[in-house]
C-alpha cells in the first residue's frame, strides 16, 4: 500500500534497545540497583524465549521484541570490546603498585584457589578434559567489578578487600584471554604449531602496540585536546580502541586483547579521565546490548525443565566462593564480619565470566551446550548479587556484634579533608597553587589546555588534564570531600555556570571564584559562590594606593580612603548579588613597603 511504512529488523531492534535503556537506567537508578540486572531481565522478557516467541500469534509484538539474536552479535561484541577498554582505563601501574600486597597476595590467592578448586570439582566431576575444566573454573572464579564496587565502595575494609581481588582478576583477564585468543583460530586446524605461530605474532603486535602507544598516544590526544572538540576526542578514542582491536584480531588474537592494551596505554596518559568520561555513555549502551543478548540466552522453558540442576549449580558456586574468600580473608587477619560480608559480596560469577566462556567456546575448548548452561548460571548469579550483598551486611552485623562499618558513600565525610581543586592552570591558578604548597595544603590543578598542564607538571605542580565543565570530571577528582574549589579561569560565563552546578550538587562546598569586575562578582555571588574576588577592583585600588603615596599623601589617610572605597563596593555587591551580608573582598591592604619587601 502506498505510504505504508515498513520498519526494518535492524531499526526495530535499535528502537527496542534504546527504549529499554530509557526505561532500565532511570528505573533501576531510582532504586539504587545496577542497570546490569535490568538489561539481563529485559533480554529475558523481549527475547526469542520470552515475548518474542509470541510474535506469530500477536504480530504487534514485533515492534517491542527481538526475535533474532544473531543480528545483535556484532553490537554485543563491540560492547565486550568497550568493556575491556574501560577495565584497562581503570587500571594503571601506579594504582597497582600502591596496592601490590593486597592485589598480588589476597587477589592472587583468591583467583588461583577458587579457579583451581572449581575446575577440579565442577569441570573434572563433569568429565571435562583439563583445558575445558580450567577454562570453566577460572571463568567462574571472577566476580563482578561493575556490580560489586558500587555496592562496597573502595575505602571501607570490605571495599579495600574487594578492590584488591577485583584488580587482580582484571589483570588475570590478560593471560586468560591471550591464551584463549591464541587457541581460537587453530584449535581445529594445526594444533600447537598454529598456536605457537599466533603467540609469537601476537606477542610482536602487542610489543609494537606498547611502544607505539607510549610514543603516539600523548601526542594524538594533545592535538585533540587543543581543538577543544568533544567530537574529535571521541573520534580519537574510538580510533585507538578499534585500531588496537583490529591489530590483534589480524594475527589471530581476540580483539578484546587489543582493547585492553589500548585502555592500559591511555591510562598512563594525562587524558585518561577525559577519555573515560567521553566514552562512558557509549560503553554503557554497548554493554547494555551485550547484557540483553545474555538475557536472551536464558530460556525460561529450559530453566523450568532443569530448575533443580541450575539451582544446585548457582548455590554450589556461590557457597563455595563465599567460603574460600572468607577463609582467605581470615587467614590474612581480617575481622570475621569483614570476611563474611566480603565473601558473600564476591560470591557470584561476573560479566567477565561471560566473556571468558564466550572466548572458550570460540576456541572450541568448551562446547556450546556447556557454555550456555553456565551462562544461565552466571546470569542468575549476577541478578542475585545485590541480595547477597545485603545478606552479607546483615551477617556482618551479627558475627562480631559490632556496628556495621559504613562504606565510603555512607559516612558523613568528617575527618576526610581531601584536596583543594584549582580550576585553571594559568598564572592565577599557579599563584593559588604556590600558596597551597607554602602552607602544606593538598591540592590538584585541572585545565583543559594540554600545553598549560604539561608546563605546570614540568614546573612541579600537581596538575591533570580535564574539562571541569563536563559531567563527573570534578567528581572523579574528589569534589565531594574537597575543602574548597577555586575557579581561576578567565571565562566569565563558564565560571558562572560551573559555580551554579557546584552549588546545586554540593550546598556546603566552599567555592572561591575569580571575577573580572564588580558586576561579574555580583553575578557569581548570585550563582552561589562563597567568595568572588573582582581582579579589576583590587588592581585599581592598589594602583591608587601607589600613586597617592608617591605624590605625597600620608599613608594613613590613603589606607583609610582605600578601605572606604572597598566598603562602597561591598555595599554595591550586597545589593546587586542579593546577599544577606556584605562580602569580604579582602582581609587587609598590601602596602607599598610590603610589596617592596616581597620583590626586593
Secondary structure, DSSP 8 states (H G I E B T S, - for coil): -TT-----HHHHHHHHHHHHHHHHHHHHHHTT--HHHHHHHHHHHHSTTTGGGGTTT-GGGGGT----GGGGHHHHHHHHHHHHHHHHHH--HHHHHHTHHIIIIIIHHHHHHHHHHHIIIIIITTT--HHHHHHHHHHHH---HHHHHHHH-SSSHHHHHHHHHHHHHHHHHHHHHHHHHHHHTTTTTTHHHHHHHHHHHHHHHHHHHHHHHHHHHHHHHHHHHHTT-HHHHHHHHHHHHHHHHHHHHHTTS-HHHHHHHHHHHHHTSTTHHHHHHHHHHHHHHHHHHHHHHHHHT--HHHHHHTHHHHHHHHHHHHHHHHHHHHHHHHHTT--HHHHHHHHHHT-S--HHHHHHHHHHHHTTSS-HHHHHHHHHHHHHHHHTHHHHHHHHHHHHHHHSS------TTTS--TT----EEEE--SHHHHHHHHHHHHTT--EEEEES-HHHHHHHHHTT--EEE--TTSTTHHHHTTGGG-SEEEE--S-HHHHHHHHHHHHHH-TT-EEEEEESSHHHHHHHHHHT-SEEEEHHHHHHHHHHHHHHHHTT--HHHHHHHHHHHHHHHHHHHHHHTT-SS---S-SS---HHHHHHHH-
